Amino acid sequence: MRNLYTTLLFVIIGFSAQAQELLSLEDAVKIALENNYDIKIAENNSKIDATNNNLANAGMLPSLNANFINNNSQLDTKQTQGDGTVRELDNAKNMNLSYGIGLDWTIFDGLSMFARKEQLNVLEQQGKAELQTAILTRISDVYTTYFDLVQQQQVLASIDTAIVISNQRLTTAQNRFSIGKASKLEVLNAQVDLNSDLSLQLRQKELIKISKIRLNELLVRDIQTDFKVANEVTFEQNLDFNELKSTAEKQNPQLQAQILSKKVADLNLKQVKGNRYPTVRITSGYNFTRSEASLGFITQSSGQGFVYGVTATVPIFNGFLQNRNEKVAKYQVENAGLLLEQQKLSLSSQLSSLFASYQTNLELVKVEEKNLEIAKQNLDITLAKFKIGTITTIEFRTAQQNFVEASVRYSNAQYVTKLSEISLKELAGTLKLN
């Protein structure tokens, strides 16, 4: 009899699962990685950072422009010559035409361009870290919701088992009443208790439906899609704190993102300091020009050829803006460093707290497992005594409720332990994605 009710639980779960799609955890994660909106948005943001990481955005490449200018005028013109002669012409036409290709290239800006390129590299890495954070967060949600459903199914199976027993009790009471060995009150009490179990069943089915809607939302599919999940909650029992901490220091996405933010701040200061130095630009091009005038000393001219030059700008004084900008950049570097240390401390604190909960939950699983075994034995004995009429219906109902409550507590203890494991692995950056 020891495994009677455990077997019954799995039979009930297995029978229901046959009529519905069995969604494995691996499949749920795969679907989420392909469809989840938050992951897709993070992927696009990462692609944006990668696209922006180029020499042009860093200011290291020249700009090449084509130009075309054609100005025309038609004026009543009057000119007084040096000898006093006056020349007049109505509707005098003037035309100026120029076109060509010009090149503008900053070849030195205090090495700021190199700092900008390094910054773009870091920003691309930061985008990848943010993508990893988004993926881990959403996959953690999938894990949590999935195992919540597993636990909810187990609770429903416990209630279903209670209903089976309550039906047996009602049948027994009716049979005893028919032969005059039980009162009508006993039958009514059995019916009331059965109805209470049926009410719990309805509420539990509602909770399962809501959890399914949530998981379907995470998987970005029809929220009315029906499915079943696995029958058991499995968890690791030998996680090592020091190993988790060491891994988290290297792989935790939030920590890595903060490290990259500190690098961005350092490089920004480098850029600002670069504004103290001269900026050197070279210009070059090939131009065509042509002009015509109806009146004047030169009525027509044209030219073509290369143009080139060098421009150097040396900052001397800008109203102390340079000093201000450098101070601001230094404060930003300091803040980035403080945020990094804060993130390290927070990570260590979260790991320590979660690991303590994990260890406690492991012990609770053992305790609740023993309680369930005791409750099973008590129910077996009570059921046998009830059939021969040596105990009251109240004693039987109490044993039945104790068994169901012990089943629920054991299931919940397993689920909470699994949540601790998921959170620890999420912090360490080791949560499996497939």
Buried (B, 14 or more C-beta within 10 A) or exposed (E): EEEEBBEBBBEBBEEBBEEEEEBEBEBBBBBBBEEBEBBBEBBEBBEEBBEBBEEEBBBBEBEEEEEEEEEEEEEEBEEEEEEEEEEEBEEBBBBBBBBBEBBBBBEBBBEBBBBBBBBBBBBBBBBBBBBBBBBBBBBBBBBBBBBBBBBBBBBBBBBBBBBBBBEBBBEBBBEBBEEEEBEEEBBEBBBEBBEBBEEBBEEBEEBBEEBBEBBBBBBBBEEEBEBBBBBEBEBEEEBEBEEBBEBBBEBBBBBBBBBBBBBBBBBBBBBBBBBEBEBBBBBBBBBEBBBBBBBEEEEEEEEEEEEEEEEEEEEEEEEEEBEEBBEEBBEBBEEBBEBBEEBBEEBBEBBEEBBEBBBEBBEBBEEBBEBBBEBBBBBBEBBEBBBEEEBEBEEBBBBBBBBBBBBBBBBBBBBBBBBBBBBBBBBBBBBEEE
